[in-house]
């Protein structure tokens, strides 16, 4: 039986925004690092679907990591949610869906991808952290 979960729905297409998101995770207290061309930790060393990934979010305070695998024009996140250590580090406390279990990663990635996209169009933006920890992007045209 494989523990591998493929998390879809959020397309990771901007590597620079991904790297910025990892920086944001660190600032938020997540003990992590982004590795390249390595194998993420999973329940089994030979776990199906968890071979070498182009990028790996190494979660130092979790049992397993998140592998980011190239799929067409984006990266697909794969991880092992067994026993909840990944969810405890990256997810919302009451996370139910797989996307919510990787919520912090997706939140910071999305915020950085939107901000970068706006900047490329000449639109300035700033990020505001809400009381509940979510982010709001405020954009303004000069």
N, C-alpha and C positions, 0 to 999 in steps of 0.2 A: 504494500500500500504506500502510495506517495503522499507526502505531506505538502508538496509544492502547490502554492496558490499563485495563479496568474491574476494580477490585479489590472483590470482594464477600466476604461472610462475617462481617465485623465491622460491625455497624450503628452509625453515629454519629448519635445522636439528641439528645444533650445539648451544646448550643453552649457553655455555661459550662465543662463538662468539657473540651471541645476547646480552648478558650482556655487553660485551666490546663495541658493537655498541652503546648501550645506553650511555655509558661513552663518546664515541666520539661525539654523538649528543649533549650532555651537553657541551663539550668543544667547539663545534661549535655554541653555543648560543641557543640551543633548550631547553626550560624550560620543562623538562620531567622527568619521573621516571618509572621504571619497577616494576609493582606490580604482586603478584602471587595470583592465585585462587580468583579472584574478577570479577565483572561485569563491562565491559567498558561502558562509557557514550555514549548514542545514542539519536536519536530524541525522541524515546519513551522508557519509562522504561521497557516495555514488548515487545520490538522489536524482531521480529522473527530473529533467527540466532545470537543474541547478548546476550546470557545468560552468565553464569559464564565461564570465560576463564582461562586456566592454567597460562597464562601471559597476562598482559595488559600494553601497552605503554600509560601511562597517559600523555596527552599533556596539560600542564597547561595553555597554551596560545591559546588553541583551544576549540571549543564547545564540541567536541567529542573525543573519544580515539580510539586506535587500539587494538583489541582483537586478541590474538594468540591462536588458537584452535588446539589441537592435532588431526591429520588426518593421519592415517597409521604411517609412520616413520618420519613425518615432522609436522611443524606447519603452519596452514593456517591463513593468516591475514584477518580479517574482520573489517570493519569500516563503518561509515556513512559519505559520502562525501557531504551531503546536505549543501548548502550554502558555501562550500569551505574552511572551517576553517582548516580542517586536511591538505588539499593540501597546504594552505598558510604556514603552519608550516613545513611540511615534503617534499613538492614537488618542482619540478622545476617550475620557473615562467610561462613557457609556456606549462606545462604538459598537455598532452591529454589523455594518457592511464592511467589506474588505477595503473600500476606499476610505472609510472613516478610521479603520485600523492603521492606515498610513497617513492620517489627516494632516499632521504637522508638515511632513515632507511635501504633500500636495499643496497645502496652503502657501508655504513659502515659495515653492516653485512657481505656482500660478501668479503670485504677487510680483515676483521678479520678471517673469515672462511678459506680463502685461506692462509693467513699467518700462522694460526694454523696448517693447513694441511701440509704446507711446513715444518714447524718446526718439526712436528712428523716424517718427512722423513729425518730429519737432514739437511735441506736446509734453509739457512738464507735468510731473505728478509727484505726489507724496503719499506716504503710507501712514495710516492712523490705526493704532491698535485699539480695538474695542474692549470694553470691560470684560467680556466673556472670552477674550484672547483671540478672537477672530480679527482679520485685517480688512480695512477699507482702503481702496485706492481713490484718491482725489486727484482729478486731472484738470488742468487749466490750459487754455490756449492763449499764448501771448499776443 
